Every structure is written in structure tokens, then in C-alpha cells.
Amino acid sequence: MSTPFKPSSRDDRFAEVFGAPLDQLLAAPAPSRHLREALELRAFLAVTEDHVVWVRDRVHRRSAPDRPMDELSEDALRMDAEWMRAALQARRGYLTALDKVLSAEPPPEYQPAVTFNQPVISARAVPVEQATARAKGR
């Protein structure tokens, strides 16, 4: 799964703030500067939250009740605690930055809607008879 599509704890907030589901925001052809920044921070947050989950799961496996006591390692658990501290600190930093960006956005009703480039025919075809008559008249 690529980073933009990893879930994060702030995905519902994106829909509230920008007035569109996350998949539409990710597909926007010309996102605003605020949306680009928010999506970038969200991607960093998603990766960091994955790291928190990895470390948590590793600690759970190492300290599972069915594991032999002789396999417990103080050094390994200490290192896991350092990894967890670093991951949680990074998560808090990304949450703070992302919350600032999201709170700076105006409510969706005051934002232009997210639009997608769709081909639009902007000229009309003139019947051949009229076109040749106009050409002869000039």
C-alpha cells in the first residue's frame, strides 16, 4: 500500500475540513497549497502510526504469556521502549502540525468545491451551408 493510501487517525477530519472524501482529495488535479501541505503531513502521520503499531506488536509478541521466560530480554525491551518513545514523539509532532493546518482551513461551505478536469465542448459547429454562405459574403 503506498503512503498516501495508508489510513491515518485524521482521515475523518480531512473529510470534515475539506468537504470531500479522502480519495477524492488525493485525486484532485490542482490541489490548493493548504491541501497539498495537509496531505503531505497526513502521509507522514500514516507512516509514523504504522511504526507505532509495529513496535507495539513486537512488544506484545516478545512478552506474550505463552513465551518462555528465558526468552525475555531486558536489552530488547529497552530498545523497543526507545523505538516507541521516538515513534510516539514523531506522531505527536505530526498531529500538532496537521491540526494547525486543518484548523487554518475555512469551513467547507466557504471553500470552492473540489473539481475535476472534465472535457467540455466550448464551441458549436456551424452547418456547412451557413459557413459557405458567410465565406462568400465576405
N, C-alpha and C positions, 0 to 999 in steps of 0.2 A: 504494500500500500504506500503510495507516495505521500510525502509530508502534507501537502495541502488537504488531503482527504482523510488524514488521521483524525479521529474525534478528539475534541478538547472539552474542558469543563465550561467553556464560554460560548459554545456553539449556539445555544438558545438565545443568548444575549445578542449575538450578531443579528439574528432574525428580527429581534425587537428593535434594535437600533437602526438597522439599515432598511427594514421593511421588506425583506425578501429572504427566502431560504438560503442557506449557505452555499448549496450547489449552484444556484443562480448567481450569487455574488462572485463565486470563483470563476464563472464563465463570462462575466461582464467584459465586453470588448474594450472599453475605455474607462476603467475604474478611476474614481477620484483619488487624490493624493491621500486623503484620510482613510479611504477603504484599502488602498494598497498597503499603507503602514499597519493598519489593523490586521489585515490578512497575514502580513509578514510576522507580526508579533504572535498571532494565533498559531502559526506554523511552529514557531519556536516553543510556544507553550505546549503544543501537542507532543513534540519530541521530548520535552522535559518531563511531561506527565508520564510518557512511556518509560522513561528512565526510572521514575519513582516506582512505577509498577514492577519493573524488572528487579530492582533491589528488594522491594517488599517481598516479592515471590521467592527470591533467592533465600532471604532470611527465613521465610516460612518453611522452605524445603530443608534448610540446614537444621532448623530447630523443631522439625516435625516430631510428634510424640512417638512415632514408630521407629525413629532413627536411633541407632546405638549411641549411648552417652559418650563412648570413646571417640566418636567422630566429631563431637563439638570442638570447635577451635576458637579460643579467645581472640587470636590474631585475626582470623577470618571474620568473626563477628564485629571486631573493632573496625576493620576495613569497611565492612558493609555499613556500619554506623556513619563512617566518614562519607561514603558514597551517598547515603541517604541524606545526610546533612547538606551536602553540596547540591543534590538534586532538588531538595525542598527549598533551599535558599534561591536557586535559579528560578523555580516555579513561582515563588513569592515575588521575585523581581519582575518576571514577565507578566504576572497577574496585575501588579501595580501599574506597570507601563500600559498594558492593554486596557485596564479600567479607565485610565486617564484619557486615552484616545477615544474610547467608546463614550465616555461621558461628555467629551467635547463635541460630539456629533449632535446636530439638531434632530428633533424627533422626526420619524419617517414622514409625517404629514407635511413637513416643511422642506423635505428633500425632493429633488427631482426623482422620478421613478427610474429604476434600473431598466435601460432599454437595450435591445439587441439590434445589431445592424441587420436589417432585412431589405432585400432588393425592393425598390419602389419604382414604378414606371412614372416618370415625371413629364413625359411628352406624349402628345397624341399624334397618331398617324392621320394624315390628310388624304382623302380619297384621290386617286390618280387624276381624275377629271379636273378637280379643283386645282391641283398642283400644276397641271399643264396649262390650265386657263390663266392662272396667276403668272406663270412664267412668260406666256405670250403677251400678257397685258403690260409687262414691264418693258 
